[in-house]
Amino acid sequence: MKKIIPILLITIFTIGLIVIAYFSYNENVLEKSIRQNEGDYVVLLHGLGRSSWSMQDLGKNLAGEGYRVININYPTRSDSIKNLVESHLKVELEEQYVDKRRKINFVTHSMGGAMVRYFLANNELKNLNRVVMLAPPSKGAERADEWSKSSIMSAIMGPATRDMSTNTDSLVNTMSPPYYEVGIIAGEYDKKVSIENTKLDNMKDFLVVKTGHTFIMNSDEVIGATIKFLDKGKFE
């Protein structure tokens, strides 16, 4: 047993270094895309309880297509969606969306969909192109309802859960339908947001894939469909 413990610790440490190196490499690819690529911009917005790391694989593929990828990180559980848009999304766009001649797109996961809806409903982007939402709580998330009813889970997950409830007076249910081209991808095995609740009036295209909620952005099918929609305005 005494010999096994050092080997186990070394193994864990080595795996940790590999994981850190992997994510650092991906982040470097995305940062380079902003400086070196000549295509349009794509802004990535991650979901509740996640970080920008969760969108890196998708972002790396978009960078490979020539897009300039802005992968925004924000503390999802710290504040309401309205305040997070003001303190993080708007600030990051002002700093990183520098070439206003180029079009700008958004690709979001879960809560990120509510973020971009609120932002675009209250801010004008002259060169806005298209938006892809992955498993968005467009009409609210059933899991958010569960968390909102528990004082413990509500405290852990933060005030944004109330913004994403299925209540008719929640933020997601009081925003106007999108005026821009939006495509939505839902997960067939999603246990957090039902397929029906991902839909929006005026959405241009809709796709259901055989994935769950948490890692939908890592699906090769989803990545391919996202690239197609940003380019052509349709998933197929």
MARMI-771834 format. One record per atom (N, C-alpha, C): residue number from 1; residue in three letters; atom name; x, y, z. Coordinates in steps of 0.2 Angstrom, whole numbers. Layout:
// residues N
seq  type  atom  east  north  up
NUM  ALA  CA  X  Y  Z;
...
***
This chain:
// residues 236
seq  type  atom  east  north  up
1  MET  N  4  -6  0;
1  MET  CA  0  0  0;
1  MET  C  4  6  0;
2  LYS  N  10  6  4;
2  LYS  CA  14  12  4;
2  LYS  C  17  14  -3;
3  LYS  N  19  8  -7;
3  LYS  CA  22  9  -13;
3  LYS  C  16  12  -18;
4  ILE  N  10  10  -17;
4  ILE  CA  5  12  -22;
4  ILE  C  3  19  -21;
5  ILE  N  3  22  -15;
5  ILE  CA  1  29  -14;
5  ILE  C  5  34  -18;
6  PRO  N  12  33  -18;
6  PRO  CA  16  38  -22;
6  PRO  C  15  37  -29;
7  ILE  N  14  31  -32;
7  ILE  CA  13  30  -39;
7  ILE  C  6  33  -41;
8  LEU  N  1  33  -36;
8  LEU  CA  -6  35  -38;
8  LEU  C  -5  43  -38;
9  LEU  N  -1  46  -33;
9  LEU  CA  -1  53  -33;
9  LEU  C  3  56  -39;
10  ILE  N  8  52  -41;
10  ILE  CA  12  54  -47;
10  ILE  C  7  54  -53;
11  THR  N  3  49  -54;
11  THR  CA  -2  48  -59;
11  THR  C  -7  54  -60;
12  ILE  N  -10  55  -54;
12  ILE  CA  -14  61  -53;
12  ILE  C  -11  67  -55;
13  PHE  N  -5  68  -53;
13  PHE  CA  -2  75  -54;
13  PHE  C  0  75  -62;
14  THR  N  2  70  -65;
14  THR  CA  3  69  -72;
14  THR  C  -3  71  -76;
15  ILE  N  -8  67  -74;
15  ILE  CA  -15  69  -78;
15  ILE  C  -17  76  -77;
16  GLY  N  -16  79  -71;
16  GLY  CA  -18  86  -70;
16  GLY  C  -14  90  -75;
17  LEU  N  -7  89  -76;
17  LEU  CA  -3  93  -80;
17  LEU  C  -5  93  -87;
18  ILE  N  -7  86  -89;
18  ILE  CA  -9  85  -96;
18  ILE  C  -16  89  -98;
19  VAL  N  -20  89  -93;
19  VAL  CA  -27  92  -94;
19  VAL  C  -26  100  -94;
20  ILE  N  -21  103  -90;
20  ILE  CA  -20  110  -90;
20  ILE  C  -17  112  -96;
21  ALA  N  -12  108  -99;
21  ALA  CA  -8  109  -105;
21  ALA  C  -13  109  -111;
22  TYR  N  -18  104  -111;
22  TYR  CA  -23  104  -116;
22  TYR  C  -27  110  -116;
23  PHE  N  -30  112  -111;
23  PHE  CA  -34  118  -111;
23  PHE  C  -30  124  -112;
24  SER  N  -24  125  -110;
24  SER  CA  -20  131  -111;
24  SER  C  -19  131  -119;
25  TYR  N  -17  125  -122;
25  TYR  CA  -16  125  -129;
25  TYR  C  -22  128  -133;
26  ASN  N  -28  125  -131;
26  ASN  CA  -34  127  -134;
26  ASN  C  -35  135  -133;
27  GLU  N  -34  137  -127;
27  GLU  CA  -35  144  -126;
27  GLU  C  -31  149  -130;
28  ASN  N  -25  146  -131;
28  ASN  CA  -20  150  -135;
28  ASN  C  -22  150  -143;
29  VAL  N  -25  144  -145;
29  VAL  CA  -28  144  -152;
29  VAL  C  -33  149  -153;
30  LEU  N  -37  150  -148;
30  LEU  CA  -43  155  -149;
30  LEU  C  -40  162  -148;
31  GLU  N  -35  163  -144;
31  GLU  CA  -33  170  -143;
31  GLU  C  -29  172  -150;
32  LYS  N  -26  167  -153;
32  LYS  CA  -22  169  -159;
32  LYS  C  -27  170  -165;
33  SER  N  -33  167  -164;
33  SER  CA  -38  168  -170;
33  SER  C  -40  175  -170;
34  ILE  N  -41  178  -164;
34  ILE  CA  -43  185  -164;
34  ILE  C  -38  190  -168;
35  ARG  N  -31  188  -167;
35  ARG  CA  -26  192  -169;
35  ARG  C  -24  190  -177;
36  GLN  N  -25  184  -178;
36  GLN  CA  -22  182  -185;
36  GLN  C  -27  180  -190;
37  ASN  N  -33  178  -188;
37  ASN  CA  -38  176  -193;
37  ASN  C  -41  182  -196;
38  GLU  N  -44  181  -202;
38  GLU  CA  -47  187  -206;
38  GLU  C  -54  187  -207;
39  GLY  N  -57  182  -204;
39  GLY  CA  -64  181  -205;
39  GLY  C  -69  185  -200;
40  ASP  N  -75  183  -200;
40  ASP  CA  -80  186  -195;
40  ASP  C  -79  184  -188;
41  TYR  N  -82  187  -183;
41  TYR  CA  -81  185  -176;
41  TYR  C  -87  180  -174;
42  VAL  N  -85  176  -170;
42  VAL  CA  -90  172  -166;
42  VAL  C  -88  173  -159;
43  VAL  N  -94  174  -155;
43  VAL  CA  -93  175  -148;
43  VAL  C  -96  169  -145;
44  LEU  N  -93  166  -140;
44  LEU  CA  -95  160  -137;
44  LEU  C  -97  162  -129;
45  LEU  N  -103  159  -127;
45  LEU  CA  -105  160  -121;
45  LEU  C  -107  153  -118;
46  HIS  N  -104  152  -112;
46  HIS  CA  -105  145  -109;
46  HIS  C  -111  145  -104;
47  GLY  N  -113  139  -101;
47  GLY  CA  -119  138  -97;
47  GLY  C  -117  139  -90;
48  LEU  N  -123  138  -86;
48  LEU  CA  -123  139  -79;
48  LEU  C  -118  134  -76;
49  GLY  N  -114  136  -71;
49  GLY  CA  -110  132  -67;
49  GLY  C  -104  130  -71;
50  ARG  N  -103  132  -77;
50  ARG  CA  -97  130  -82;
50  ARG  C  -92  136  -83;
51  SER  N  -87  135  -87;
51  SER  CA  -83  141  -88;
51  SER  C  -81  141  -96;
52  SER  N  -77  145  -98;
52  SER  CA  -76  146  -105;
52  SER  C  -72  140  -108;
53  TRP  N  -69  136  -103;
53  TRP  CA  -66  130  -105;
53  TRP  C  -70  125  -108;
54  SER  N  -77  125  -106;
54  SER  CA  -82  120  -109;
54  SER  C  -83  122  -116;
55  MET  N  -81  127  -119;
55  MET  CA  -83  129  -126;
55  MET  C  -77  129  -130;
56  GLN  N  -71  127  -127;
56  GLN  CA  -65  127  -131;
56  GLN  C  -65  123  -137;
57  ASP  N  -67  116  -137;
57  ASP  CA  -67  112  -143;
57  ASP  C  -71  115  -148;
58  LEU  N  -77  117  -147;
58  LEU  CA  -81  120  -152;
58  LEU  C  -77  127  -155;
59  GLY  N  -74  131  -150;
59  GLY  CA  -71  137  -152;
59  GLY  C  -65  135  -157;
60  LYS  N  -61  130  -155;
60  LYS  CA  -55  128  -159;
60  LYS  C  -57  126  -166;
61  ASN  N  -63  122  -167;
61  ASN  CA  -66  121  -174;
61  ASN  C  -68  127  -177;
62  LEU  N  -71  132  -174;
62  LEU  CA  -73  138  -177;
62  LEU  C  -67  142  -180;
63  ALA  N  -62  142  -175;
63  ALA  CA  -55  145  -177;
63  ALA  C  -52  142  -183;
64  GLY  N  -53  136  -184;
64  GLY  CA  -50  132  -190;
64  GLY  C  -54  134  -196;
65  GLU  N  -60  136  -195;
65  GLU  CA  -64  139  -201;
65  GLU  C  -62  146  -203;
66  GLY  N  -58  149  -199;
66  GLY  CA  -56  156  -201;
66  GLY  C  -59  161  -197;
67  TYR  N  -64  159  -192;
67  TYR  CA  -67  164  -188;
67  TYR  C  -62  167  -182;
68  ARG  N  -64  173  -180;
68  ARG  CA  -60  176  -174;
68  ARG  C  -65  174  -168;
69  VAL  N  -62  170  -164;
69  VAL  CA  -67  167  -159;
69  VAL  C  -65  171  -152;
70  ILE  N  -71  174  -149;
70  ILE  CA  -71  177  -143;
70  ILE  C  -74  173  -138;
71  ASN  N  -70  169  -133;
71  ASN  CA  -73  165  -129;
71  ASN  C  -74  168  -122;
72  ILE  N  -80  170  -120;
72  ILE  CA  -80  174  -114;
72  ILE  C  -82  170  -108;
73  ASN  N  -78  171  -103;
73  ASN  CA  -79  168  -96;
73  ASN  C  -82  173  -91;
74  TYR  N  -87  170  -88;
74  TYR  CA  -91  174  -83;
74  TYR  C  -93  170  -77;
75  PRO  N  -94  173  -71;
75  PRO  CA  -96  169  -65;
75  PRO  C  -103  168  -65;
76  THR  N  -106  163  -68;
76  THR  CA  -113  162  -69;
76  THR  C  -117  162  -63;
77  ARG  N  -114  160  -57;
77  ARG  CA  -118  159  -51;
77  ARG  C  -118  165  -46;
78  SER  N  -115  170  -49;
78  SER  CA  -114  176  -44;
78  SER  C  -119  181  -45;
79  ASP  N  -123  181  -50;
79  ASP  CA  -127  187  -51;
79  ASP  C  -133  185  -56;
80  SER  N  -137  190  -57;
80  SER  CA  -143  189  -62;
80  SER  C  -140  190  -69;
81  ILE  N  -144  187  -74;
81  ILE  CA  -142  188  -81;
81  ILE  C  -141  195  -83;
82  LYS  N  -146  199  -81;
82  LYS  CA  -145  206  -83;
82  LYS  C  -138  209  -81;
83  ASN  N  -136  208  -75;
83  ASN  CA  -130  211  -72;
83  ASN  C  -124  208  -75;
84  LEU  N  -124  201  -77;
84  LEU  CA  -119  198  -80;
84  LEU  C  -118  200  -87;
85  VAL  N  -123  202  -90;
85  VAL  CA  -122  205  -97;
85  VAL  C  -119  212  -97;
86  GLU  N  -121  216  -92;
86  GLU  CA  -118  222  -91;
86  GLU  C  -110  222  -89;
87  SER  N  -109  217  -84;
87  SER  CA  -102  217  -81;
87  SER  C  -97  213  -85;
88  HIS  N  -100  208  -89;
88  HIS  CA  -95  204  -93;
88  HIS  C  -96  204  -101;
89  LEU  N  -102  203  -103;
89  LEU  CA  -103  202  -110;
89  LEU  C  -101  209  -114;
90  LYS  N  -104  214  -111;
90  LYS  CA  -103  221  -114;
90  LYS  C  -96  223  -114;
91  VAL  N  -93  222  -108;
91  VAL  CA  -86  224  -107;
91  VAL  C  -81  220  -112;
92  GLU  N  -82  213  -112;
92  GLU  CA  -78  209  -117;
92  GLU  C  -79  211  -124;
93  LEU  N  -85  213  -126;
93  LEU  CA  -86  214  -133;
93  LEU  C  -82  221  -135;
94  GLU  N  -83  226  -130;
94  GLU  CA  -80  232  -131;
94  GLU  C  -72  232  -132;
95  GLU  N  -69  227  -128;
95  GLU  CA  -62  226  -129;
95  GLU  C  -60  222  -135;
96  GLN  N  -64  217  -136;
96  GLN  CA  -61  212  -141;
96  GLN  C  -64  212  -148;
97  TYR  N  -70  215  -149;
97  TYR  CA  -73  216  -155;
97  TYR  C  -71  222  -158;
98  VAL  N  -65  222  -161;
98  VAL  CA  -62  229  -163;
98  VAL  C  -63  230  -170;
99  ASP  N  -63  225  -175;
99  ASP  CA  -64  227  -182;
99  ASP  C  -72  227  -183;
100  LYS  N  -75  233  -182;
100  LYS  CA  -82  233  -183;
100  LYS  C  -85  232  -190;
101  ARG  N  -80  232  -195;
101  ARG  CA  -82  230  -202;
101  ARG  C  -84  223  -203;
102  ARG  N  -82  219  -199;
102  ARG  CA  -83  212  -199;
102  ARG  C  -90  210  -196;
103  LYS  N  -93  205  -198;
103  LYS  CA  -99  203  -195;
103  LYS  C  -98  199  -188;
104  ILE  N  -103  199  -184;
104  ILE  CA  -102  196  -178;
104  ILE  C  -107  191  -177;
105  ASN  N  -106  185  -174;
105  ASN  CA  -110  179  -173;
105  ASN  C  -110  177  -166;
106  PHE  N  -115  174  -163;
106  PHE  CA  -115  171  -156;
106  PHE  C  -116  164  -157;
107  VAL  N  -113  160  -153;
107  VAL  CA  -114  153  -151;
107  VAL  C  -114  152  -144;
108  THR  N  -120  149  -141;
108  THR  CA  -121  149  -134;
108  THR  C  -123  142  -132;
109  HIS  N  -122  141  -125;
109  HIS  CA  -124  135  -122;
109  HIS  C  -128  136  -116;
110  SER  N  -134  133  -116;
110  SER  CA  -139  134  -110;
110  SER  C  -140  141  -108;
111  MET  N  -138  143  -102;
111  MET  CA  -139  150  -100;
111  MET  C  -136  155  -104;
112  GLY  N  -131  153  -108;
112  GLY  CA  -128  158  -113;
112  GLY  C  -133  161  -118;
113  GLY  N  -138  156  -119;
113  GLY  CA  -143  158  -124;
113  GLY  C  -148  164  -121;
114  ALA  N  -149  164  -115;
114  ALA  CA  -153  169  -111;
114  ALA  C  -149  175  -111;
115  MET  N  -142  174  -110;
115  MET  CA  -138  180  -110;
115  MET  C  -138  184  -116;
116  VAL  N  -137  181  -122;
116  VAL  CA  -137  184  -128;
116  VAL  C  -144  187  -130;
117  ARG  N  -149  183  -129;
117  ARG  CA  -156  186  -130;
117  ARG  C  -157  193  -126;
118  TYR  N  -155  193  -120;
118  TYR  CA  -156  199  -116;
118  TYR  C  -151  205  -119;
119  PHE  N  -145  203  -121;
119  PHE  CA  -140  208  -124;
119  PHE  C  -143  211  -130;
120  LEU  N  -145  206  -135;
120  LEU  CA  -147  209  -141;
120  LEU  C  -154  212  -141;
121  ALA  N  -158  211  -136;
121  ALA  CA  -164  215  -135;
121  ALA  C  -163  222  -133;
122  ASN  N  -157  223  -130;
122  ASN  CA  -156  230  -127;
122  ASN  C  -150  233  -130;
123  ASN  N  -147  230  -135;
123  ASN  CA  -141  233  -138;
123  ASN  C  -141  232  -145;
124  GLU  N  -139  237  -149;
124  GLU  CA  -139  237  -156;
124  GLU  C  -132  235  -159;
125  LEU  N  -131  230  -163;
125  LEU  CA  -125  228  -166;
125  LEU  C  -126  228  -174;
126  LYS  N  -123  233  -177;
126  LYS  CA  -124  234  -184;
126  LYS  C  -123  229  -188;
127  ASN  N  -118  225  -187;
127  ASN  CA  -115  219  -191;
127  ASN  C  -117  213  -188;
128  LEU  N  -122  212  -184;
128  LEU  CA  -125  206  -182;
128  LEU  C  -126  201  -187;
129  ASN  N  -124  195  -187;
129  ASN  CA  -125  190  -192;
129  ASN  C  -130  185  -190;
130  ARG  N  -128  180  -187;
130  ARG  CA  -132  174  -185;
130  ARG  C  -130  172  -177;
131  VAL  N  -135  168  -175;
131  VAL  CA  -134  166  -168;
131  VAL  C  -136  158  -168;
132  VAL  N  -132  154  -165;
132  VAL  CA  -134  147  -163;
132  VAL  C  -134  146  -156;
133  MET  N  -140  143  -154;
133  MET  CA  -141  142  -147;
133  MET  C  -141  134  -146;
134  LEU  N  -137  132  -141;
134  LEU  CA  -137  125  -139;
134  LEU  C  -140  123  -133;
135  ALA  N  -146  120  -133;
135  ALA  CA  -150  118  -127;
135  ALA  C  -151  124  -123;
136  PRO  N  -154  129  -126;
136  PRO  CA  -156  135  -122;
136  PRO  C  -162  135  -118;
137  PRO  N  -163  138  -113;
137  PRO  CA  -169  138  -109;
137  PRO  C  -174  144  -111;
138  SER  N  -176  143  -118;
138  SER  CA  -179  148  -121;
138  SER  C  -186  150  -117;
139  LYS  N  -189  145  -115;
139  LYS  CA  -196  145  -111;
139  LYS  C  -195  143  -104;
140  GLY  N  -188  143  -102;
140  GLY  CA  -187  141  -95;
140  GLY  C  -184  134  -95;
141  ALA  N  -181  132  -89;
141  ALA  CA  -178  126  -88;
141  ALA  C  -181  122  -82;
142  GLU  N  -184  116  -83;
142  GLU  CA  -187  113  -78;
142  GLU  C  -182  112  -72;
143  ARG  N  -176  111  -73;
143  ARG  CA  -171  110  -68;
143  ARG  C  -170  117  -64;
144  ALA  N  -171  122  -67;
144  ALA  CA  -171  129  -64;
144  ALA  C  -176  130  -59;
145  ASP  N  -182  127  -61;
145  ASP  CA  -188  127  -57;
145  ASP  C  -187  123  -50;
146  GLU  N  -183  117  -51;
146  GLU  CA  -182  113  -45;
146  GLU  C  -177  117  -41;
147  TRP  N  -172  120  -43;
147  TRP  CA  -167  123  -39;
147  TRP  C  -170  129  -36;
148  SER  N  -174  133  -39;
148  SER  CA  -177  139  -36;
148  SER  C  -182  137  -30;
149  LYS  N  -184  131  -30;
149  LYS  CA  -189  129  -25;
149  LYS  C  -185  127  -18;
150  SER  N  -178  126  -19;
150  SER  CA  -174  124  -14;
150  SER  C  -170  130  -12;
151  SER  N  -170  132  -5;
151  SER  CA  -166  137  -3;
151  SER  C  -159  136  -3;
152  ILE  N  -157  129  -2;
152  ILE  CA  -150  127  -3;
152  ILE  C  -147  128  -10;
153  MET  N  -151  125  -14;
153  MET  CA  -149  124  -21;
153  MET  C  -149  131  -24;
154  SER  N  -154  135  -22;
154  SER  CA  -155  142  -25;
154  SER  C  -149  146  -23;
155  ALA  N  -146  145  -17;
155  ALA  CA  -140  149  -14;
155  ALA  C  -134  147  -18;
156  ILE  N  -134  140  -20;
156  ILE  CA  -128  137  -23;
156  ILE  C  -128  139  -30;
157  MET  N  -133  139  -34;
157  MET  CA  -133  140  -41;
157  MET  C  -134  147  -43;
158  GLY  N  -136  151  -38;
158  GLY  CA  -137  159  -39;
158  GLY  C  -143  162  -42;
159  PRO  N  -143  168  -42;
159  PRO  CA  -150  172  -44;
159  PRO  C  -152  170  -52;
160  ALA  N  -147  168  -56;
160  ALA  CA  -149  167  -63;
160  ALA  C  -154  162  -64;
161  THR  N  -154  157  -59;
161  THR  CA  -159  152  -60;
161  THR  C  -166  154  -60;
162  ARG  N  -168  160  -56;
162  ARG  CA  -174  163  -56;
162  ARG  C  -176  166  -63;
163  ASP  N  -171  168  -66;
163  ASP  CA  -171  171  -73;
163  ASP  C  -173  166  -78;
164  MET  N  -171  160  -77;
164  MET  CA  -172  154  -82;
164  MET  C  -178  150  -80;
165  SER  N  -182  151  -75;
165  SER  CA  -188  147  -73;
165  SER  C  -193  147  -78;
166  THR  N  -198  142  -78;
166  THR  CA  -203  142  -83;
166  THR  C  -209  146  -81;
167  ASN  N  -208  150  -76;
167  ASN  CA  -214  155  -74;
167  ASN  C  -215  160  -79;
168  THR  N  -221  162  -80;
168  THR  CA  -223  166  -86;
168  THR  C  -219  173  -85;
169  ASP  N  -218  175  -78;
169  ASP  CA  -215  182  -77;
169  ASP  C  -207  181  -77;
170  SER  N  -204  176  -78;
170  SER  CA  -197  175  -78;
170  SER  C  -194  179  -84;
171  LEU  N  -187  181  -83;
171  LEU  CA  -184  184  -88;
171  LEU  C  -185  181  -95;
172  VAL  N  -183  175  -96;
172  VAL  CA  -183  172  -102;
172  VAL  C  -190  171  -105;
173  ASN  N  -195  172  -101;
173  ASN  CA  -202  172  -104;
173  ASN  C  -205  178  -105;
174  THR  N  -201  184  -104;
174  THR  CA  -204  191  -105;
174  THR  C  -200  194  -110;
175  MET  N  -195  191  -113;
175  MET  CA  -192  194  -118;
175  MET  C  -195  193  -125;
176  SER  N  -194  198  -130;
176  SER  CA  -197  197  -136;
176  SER  C  -194  192  -140;
177  PRO  N  -198  189  -145;
177  PRO  CA  -194  184  -150;
177  PRO  C  -189  188  -154;
178  PRO  N  -184  184  -156;
178  PRO  CA  -178  186  -159;
178  PRO  C  -180  190  -166;
179  TYR  N  -176  195  -167;
179  TYR  CA  -177  199  -174;
179  TYR  C  -171  197  -179;
180  TYR  N  -167  193  -176;
180  TYR  CA  -161  190  -180;
180  TYR  C  -161  183  -181;
181  GLU  N  -157  181  -186;
181  GLU  CA  -157  174  -188;
181  GLU  C  -154  169  -182;
182  VAL  N  -158  165  -180;
182  VAL  CA  -156  160  -174;
182  VAL  C  -158  153  -176;
183  GLY  N  -153  149  -175;
183  GLY  CA  -154  142  -175;
183  GLY  C  -153  138  -169;
184  ILE  N  -158  134  -167;
184  ILE  CA  -157  131  -160;
184  ILE  C  -156  123  -161;
185  ILE  N  -152  121  -157;
185  ILE  CA  -150  113  -157;
185  ILE  C  -152  111  -150;
186  ALA  N  -156  106  -149;
186  ALA  CA  -159  103  -143;
186  ALA  C  -156  96  -142;
187  GLY  N  -155  94  -136;
187  GLY  CA  -153  87  -135;
187  GLY  C  -158  82  -133;
188  GLU  N  -159  77  -137;
188  GLU  CA  -164  72  -136;
188  GLU  C  -164  69  -129;
189  TYR  N  -159  69  -126;
189  TYR  CA  -158  66  -119;
189  TYR  C  -157  71  -114;
190  ASP  N  -159  77  -115;
190  ASP  CA  -158  83  -110;
190  ASP  C  -163  82  -105;
191  LYS  N  -160  82  -98;
191  LYS  CA  -164  81  -92;
191  LYS  C  -165  88  -89;
192  LYS  N  -162  93  -92;
192  LYS  CA  -162  100  -88;
192  LYS  C  -167  104  -92;
193  VAL  N  -167  104  -99;
193  VAL  CA  -171  108  -103;
193  VAL  C  -175  104  -108;
194  SER  N  -182  104  -107;
194  SER  CA  -185  99  -112;
194  SER  C  -184  102  -119;
195  ILE  N  -185  98  -124;
195  ILE  CA  -185  100  -131;
195  ILE  C  -189  105  -133;
196  GLU  N  -196  105  -130;
196  GLU  CA  -201  110  -132;
196  GLU  C  -199  117  -129;
197  ASN  N  -195  117  -123;
197  ASN  CA  -194  123  -120;
197  ASN  C  -187  126  -123;
198  THR  N  -184  123  -127;
198  THR  CA  -178  126  -131;
198  THR  C  -181  131  -137;
199  LYS  N  -187  129  -139;
199  LYS  CA  -189  133  -145;
199  LYS  C  -191  140  -144;
200  LEU  N  -190  144  -149;
200  LEU  CA  -191  151  -149;
200  LEU  C  -196  153  -155;
201  ASP  N  -200  157  -155;
201  ASP  CA  -204  160  -160;
201  ASP  C  -199  163  -165;
202  ASN  N  -200  163  -171;
202  ASN  CA  -196  166  -176;
202  ASN  C  -189  163  -177;
203  MET  N  -188  157  -174;
203  MET  CA  -181  153  -175;
203  MET  C  -181  151  -183;
204  LYS  N  -175  152  -186;
204  LYS  CA  -175  150  -193;
204  LYS  C  -174  143  -194;
205  ASP  N  -170  139  -189;
205  ASP  CA  -170  132  -190;
205  ASP  C  -169  129  -183;
206  PHE  N  -171  122  -183;
206  PHE  CA  -171  118  -177;
206  PHE  C  -169  111  -178;
207  LEU  N  -165  109  -173;
207  LEU  CA  -162  102  -174;
207  LEU  C  -161  99  -167;
208  VAL  N  -163  92  -167;
208  VAL  CA  -163  88  -161;
208  VAL  C  -157  83  -163;
209  VAL  N  -153  82  -158;
209  VAL  CA  -147  78  -159;
209  VAL  C  -147  73  -153;
210  LYS  N  -144  67  -154;
210  LYS  CA  -144  62  -148;
210  LYS  C  -139  63  -143;
211  THR  N  -140  68  -139;
211  THR  CA  -135  70  -134;
211  THR  C  -139  72  -128;
212  GLY  N  -135  73  -122;
212  GLY  CA  -138  76  -116;
212  GLY  C  -137  84  -116;
213  HIS  N  -138  86  -110;
213  HIS  CA  -137  94  -110;
213  HIS  C  -130  96  -109;
214  THR  N  -126  93  -104;
214  THR  CA  -120  96  -102;
214  THR  C  -114  96  -107;
215  PHE  N  -114  91  -111;
215  PHE  CA  -108  91  -116;
215  PHE  C  -111  91  -123;
216  ILE  N  -116  94  -124;
216  ILE  CA  -119  95  -131;
216  ILE  C  -114  98  -136;
217  MET  N  -111  103  -133;
217  MET  CA  -106  107  -137;
217  MET  C  -100  103  -140;
218  ASN  N  -99  97  -137;
218  ASN  CA  -93  93  -139;
218  ASN  C  -95  88  -145;
219  SER  N  -101  88  -146;
219  SER  CA  -104  83  -151;
219  SER  C  -101  85  -158;
220  ASP  N  -98  80  -162;
220  ASP  CA  -96  82  -169;
220  ASP  C  -102  84  -173;
221  GLU  N  -108  81  -172;
221  GLU  CA  -113  83  -176;
221  GLU  C  -115  90  -175;
222  VAL  N  -115  92  -168;
222  VAL  CA  -117  99  -166;
222  VAL  C  -112  104  -169;
223  ILE  N  -106  102  -168;
223  ILE  CA  -100  107  -171;
223  ILE  C  -101  108  -178;
224  GLY  N  -102  102  -182;
224  GLY  CA  -103  103  -189;
224  GLY  C  -110  107  -191;
225  ALA  N  -115  106  -188;
225  ALA  CA  -121  109  -189;
225  ALA  C  -121  117  -187;
226  THR  N  -117  118  -182;
226  THR  CA  -116  125  -180;
226  THR  C  -112  129  -185;
227  ILE  N  -107  126  -188;
227  ILE  CA  -103  129  -193;
227  ILE  C  -107  130  -200;
228  LYS  N  -111  125  -201;
228  LYS  CA  -116  126  -207;
228  LYS  C  -121  132  -206;
229  PHE  N  -123  132  -200;
229  PHE  CA  -128  138  -199;
229  PHE  C  -125  145  -199;
230  LEU  N  -119  145  -196;
230  LEU  CA  -116  152  -197;
230  LEU  C  -114  154  -204;
231  ASP  N  -113  149  -208;
231  ASP  CA  -111  150  -215;
231  ASP  C  -117  151  -219;
232  LYS  N  -122  147  -219;
232  LYS  CA  -128  147  -223;
232  LYS  C  -135  148  -220;
233  GLY  N  -135  148  -214;
233  GLY  CA  -141  150  -211;
233  GLY  C  -146  144  -210;
234  LYS  N  -143  138  -211;
234  LYS  CA  -147  132  -210;
234  LYS  C  -142  126  -207;
235  PHE  N  -145  121  -204;
235  PHE  CA  -141  116  -201;
235  PHE  C  -139  111  -206;
236  GLU  N  -143  110  -211;
236  GLU  CA  -142  104  -216;
236  GLU  C  -139  107  -222;
***
